[in-house]
Structures are given as structure tokens and as C-alpha cells.
């Protein structure tokens, strides 16, 4: 009989590697302003005790030094055995405040955690968790902001302890490995956007066509579509009356972002390109909200005409990752998918 034994070593090694990667990383201990004043006060009392030889002052100095030691040890244990998680909202825009949801669980079965300060790297306001019982979970939000679009990674949640006296701030990093896609910054509006929406759309114009609104009534002529005969008016007048409908324009917008660059872009070119991307995103999102079919055309891809939330997400994801492309020789201008659609063109660099 042949017995097959499956090797469990690779899975065990993988789990061990994941646990090692997600282990907490101490950040050292920092003295707060309260702790600094306490240390200075302890030094002054120690000098007074040395000069006077007063046993009571020596006893006070011993108690104060013991308090410092206990504060350091307790603050270190206060940030141990925690489980941290971060969750991002579905849509994140550059240079716009957002709230990341945190979840911190106390892994200890016996000891509570007190005065935990949670924060992130960068422009983020820390949050204070005053009390976390054993095996309990604390949830909340940390406000932060991403300065640029694209893919970003939040590697860790920083946890500091102010317990028990606030003399020291013991820090620990708990890896969370949160990856987010930041969409381009959206502007409040622009005159170009308003001009485009005013000129195009499924809105009645003052000429006959095949729209849904009534344009005028006239006598029926040879060649007219009998389906558009106004039978009630015809019965009342005794003559065939034809109803003309108003014409409609197509509610379509083609957003063309020409990201070709003749040379390696400078810092100024990149800033200009970021503004162009934000303007393109603003125009596209605004017109999608107005019910337009919107397409996006760049040198890298073409997203066809569509409406709705799925198209909005696809456009924002594409614009979040678009980068200036090197121009190789003469390039033909990008063309819209529908020549009759409204056009919003954004050019990084005019061809020579």
C-alpha cells in the first residue's frame, strides 16, 4: 500500500512569513511636555536633597524616579497585543479630505488598554481611544488627505500610549497594508463646462424633427408620415392636420485628453498636466450627472460612450492612472467616436 503525504511546509512557511510581515514594529519612546517638566522637577528636588541631606527629600526623589520607570514600562505594555485594521471609502479624490475607518481590537484576555492615540503618516489628525476593555473592539475615523491622484499605500497604523501619567509616548506601528486608488481632484465648475452643456443635449431646438415635443401643426402634405397625423384636430376641421415634432440634439460628450509630450516633462509640465486631468475629470463627471453619454479618449485607451455609475468609475480610474506619454514623430490629433457629439479637448502639448 502506498501512502501519499502532502507537504505542508510551504503553507506553514507562507503563514509564518505573513505573521512576520504583519508583526508590530516598536517606534521607541518619546517624552511629552508633561514628562519633561516632571523630570526637571525631579532633578531640582534631587539637587535640594543633596545640598540639605534631608531624608524626606531623598524619599520623594526615589518615589518620583520609580514613577518614571513604572510609567515607561506600563506605557510599553499598553500598546502590545493589539489588532489594527483600516478601511477606505469607495471614492477618494486628490486634495479632498476623507475619513479612513479604523478598527482596533484588544487581544488581551485580562488587561484593558487606556489612552491610546491612533494616527497615520502625513497630514492626518490623530484619534484618542480612552478605554479599550479586554477582547473589545473600538471603531472610528481618522481624517487624512492624499495630495495627488494615483495608487497610494497606507503601510501601517501608528498607535501611541499616553497611559498611565502621560510622561512618555510609547509608539508602535501595526501593519495594515491598505492600497487605495486616488481619483483626480474635482473642481467646483468652469465656464467651459457650462458652455458645453448649454449648447448640446436632448433639448428641443426650434426646427422640425423627430423629437418628443410638439413643434407646430400644419396641413398634411404628400410624403408626410401618416403616423404623425393629428386625428382629433383633423376630425374637428375636416382636413388632415399634420403635427411636427421638435428636433433634438444628441446628449453625448467626447472628452479628449491628448497626453502626448515631445520631451521629458518638467515639474511645471507635470503640474499643468495634473490640472488638465482634473479639468477633464470635472467635465466628465458633471455631464454624466446631467444624463450625458460620455466617452474618454487618450493616447493610451478609449472608453466608449456610456452613462451611469459604472462609466463614472471607469472614467475616474482611467484618469487616475493616466501619465504623459512620449511623442514619437508626428501624431494625428485624437478624434471623437461620434463626430456629432459635443467635444471637450485637453491638450498637454501642441504638436510642432
N, C-alpha and C positions, 0 to 999 in steps of 0.2 A: 504494500500500500504506500502510495506517495502522498505526502502531506505538503501542501504549499503554504508557506509562511510569508505573509505580506510584510514588506519592510515599512516600519513606522518611523524610522529615523528621520526621513525628510520632513514629514509633517511636524514632528517634535522639534526639529531644528528651526522650522519656519515659525512655529508658535513662540519658541524661545527668542528668536530674533525679533519678532513683533513686540514681545514683552520688554525686551531690552531697548528697543527703539522708543516705546511709549513710557519708559520709566521717567520718574520725576527727576529734575535736574536742579540741585540747590544753586541759589544765586548769591549765597553769602548773607551776611547780616549787616544792617546799617543802623547807625544810631540816629534817633529822632532828636528834634529840638528839646523835647522834654527830657530825654535821656542825657543830652549834653549838659543841660542845666543841673541835672541830678548828679552827674559825675563831677562837675565843677564844685557843687556844694559839698560833695563828699571829700574832695581834695582840701577845701577850706577847713572843714571840721578836722580832717587828719592833721593839718598843719597846726591848728589850735590845740589838738590833743598832744602833739609832740612838744609844743612850747610850754604847755601848762602841766603836763604829766597827769592830767585828770583821768582817772579810770573810767568815769562815766562817759567821757567823750570817746575813749577807746572802744567802749562797748557800742556806742552809737555808730562809729565808723565800721565796726565789724558787722553790725546789722545792715548797714547801707551797702557794704560790699557784697554781703550774702544776698541781698535783694537783687543786685545787678546780676549775679551769677544765676540765681533762680529765674530771673526774667529772661535771660538768654537761653537757658535750657528749655523752659516751658514754651517760649515762642518757637523754638525749633521743632518741638514735638507737635505743636498746634497745626502745622502745615503738612504733617505726614498722613498717609493713608487716605488720600482724597481721590475721587474720580471726577474728572472735568470733561465737559463736552461743550461744543459751540455749534450753533445752527444759524445759517444766514437766511435772510428773506429771499423770496423768489426773484426780485428785480433790484439790482444795485446800480446806481448811477454815479459817475465820477463827480467829485466835488459836491456831493449831496450827503447830508448827514443820514446815517442809518443806524439801526439798532440790531446788534447781534444778540441772539438769545443764548444765555449760558445756563448750564446745569451742573451743579457741584454736589456730589454725594459724599457723606462722611462714611468711610469704610470701617471705622472703629465700632466695635460692639459695646464698649463701655464708656468711652470718654467723648464728651462733647467738644465742639470746636467753637471758638469765640473770636470775635473781632477779626474776621478775615476780609482782606482788601483785595479785590479782583480787578485786573486790568490787562491791557494789551499794549504791544509796542506801537508807537506812533501817536497820532492825535486822538486819544481815547480817554474819556473821563472814567476813573476807577469807581467801582461799586463796593459798598461795605455790607458784609453779611455779619450781623451782630451775634447770632447764635445758630449753631447747626448741631442738633441732637444726634446721638448715635444712629447710624443707618438712615438718617434723614436726608432729604434732597432739597436743595434751595435753587429756585429758578428766578431769573430776572433778565434784564437787558443791559448791555454795555453799548453806549453810543460811540461811534467812530466815523471815519470818513476816508475814502480812498481818493488820492489826488489825481489819478489817471485811469483811463479805461484799460481793458485787457485782463489777462489772467493774473490773479493775486493769490498769495498763500498766507494764511494765518497759522504760523507754526505751533504756537503754544499760548496757553492761558497762564498769566502770571498771578500767583497767589502770595500775598504778604500777610504776616501775622503781626498784629499790634497788641496781642494778649501777652502777659496779664496787665502790665503797667504802662505800656506804650513807650518804654525806654528804647527798645530796639524794633527794627522792622526786618524780620526774617523772611527772605524771598525764596520761592520755589517755582520752577516752570513745569507745567503739566502739558505734554504734547497733545494737540488736538488735530493738527494736520488738516485744517479747513481750507479747501480751494474754492475760490469764487471767480465768477466772470463778471467784470465790471463793465456796464454799458457806457456809451459816451454821455457826456454832460448834455442835458437838455436845456435849451434857452426858453425864456418866457414867451418869446414870439418875435416876429420880424415883419417888416413891411413887405418883403418879397413873398413870404408865406401868405399874407393876406391878399396880395395881388393875384397870386396863382389861384387861390380858392374863389376869388371873385369872378375870374374870367372863365373858369371851367367847372363842369359838374352837370348832374342831371337836373338842370334848371331850365324852365321854359324860356325860349327866346321868341322874339316877335317875328316869326315866319312859319309858314305851314310845314308840317312834318308828320311823324308817326308817334308823337308823344301821347301822354295820357290826358292832358288838359285840352279844353275846347278853345280853338283859336277864333273861328268865325263860322257863320252859316251863309251859304250861297246856293244858287240853283244848281241842280245836278247837271253835269256835262258828260258828253260821250267820252268814255275812257276812265271815268271815276270808278272807284271801288264801291260796289253796291253795299258792302257791309257797313259803310260809313253813312248810309242814308239816315237822316233824322225822320223816323216814321211818324212820330207824333206831330211834328211841325208840318210834314208833308200832308197828313190827313186833315190838318186844320186849314191849310192854304189851298189844297187841291193840286199842288205841284210838288214834284220831287225836290226835296231840300237836302243838300249835302253838307255834312259837318266836317270842317277842317280841324285837325289837331295841331297843337303846338309842337315844334321841333325840340329835341333835347340834345345836349352835348354829352359826350361820354365822361363819366366820373372816373377818370383814370389819370394817374400822375406817375411819370417816369423820373426817378431820382438817379442822376448820373454823377458818379464820383470818379473823376479821372485822377487816379493816384500815381500816374507815371511821372518820374523825375529824371531829368537829363543827367544830373550829377548826384553825388552823395549828399543827402540833405544835411544842412546845418541845423543848429539849435533853433534858429529863427524860422527855418523852413518847417521844422517839426512842430513848433508852436502854431504856425499858420495852418499846417495840415490838421492838427487837433481841432482848431476852430472850424475848419471845413467839415470835418467828420461830425462835429456837434451840430452844425447847421443842417447838414443832410439828415441827421437823425431827428432833429426837431421838426423839419418839414415832413418827413415820412410819418412820424408818429402822429402829428397833428392831423394830417389828411386821412390817415387810417381811422382816427377817431371821428372824422366827419363823414365816413362811409365811402371814401375813395378806394378804388383798386390801385395799389401802389407796387411798382417794381423797383429793384435796385440793380444798377449796372456799374461794375468796377472793372479794372483790368484783370482781376483775378476770378470773378464769378459774375453770374447773372441770376438774380432771383426774379422769377416771372410775376406777372400781375396776380394779386390775390388780396383778400380782405380778411379781417378778423384778428383775433389774438395770436393765432399761430403764425401769421405773416408778420405781425409786430415783433414777436420773439425772434423769428428768423432774421429779420432786418437788423434788429439790435445786436444779435450775436455776430452777424457778419461785420457790422460796423465796429463792434468792439475789438475785432481781431485784424481789421484791415491795416496794412502798413504801406508806406511809399514803395513803389516798385521801380526798379532801374529801367530807364528808357533805352531801348536798343534800336537806334536808327529812327527813321520817320514812322510815326504811328498814326493810323487813321483815327479820327475822332470817334468816340463811342456813340452808338446810335440807340435810340429807344426801341423797345419791342413793338410799339404802336405809334406810327407817325402822327395820328390824330390826338394822342394823349397830351396832357399838359406836361411841361418839361421844366425840371429844376436841375440845372447843371452846376457842378462844383469842380473846378479845375485846379490841381495843385501847381502846375507849371505849364504855361502856354508853350506850344511847340514852336521851335525856331523857324 
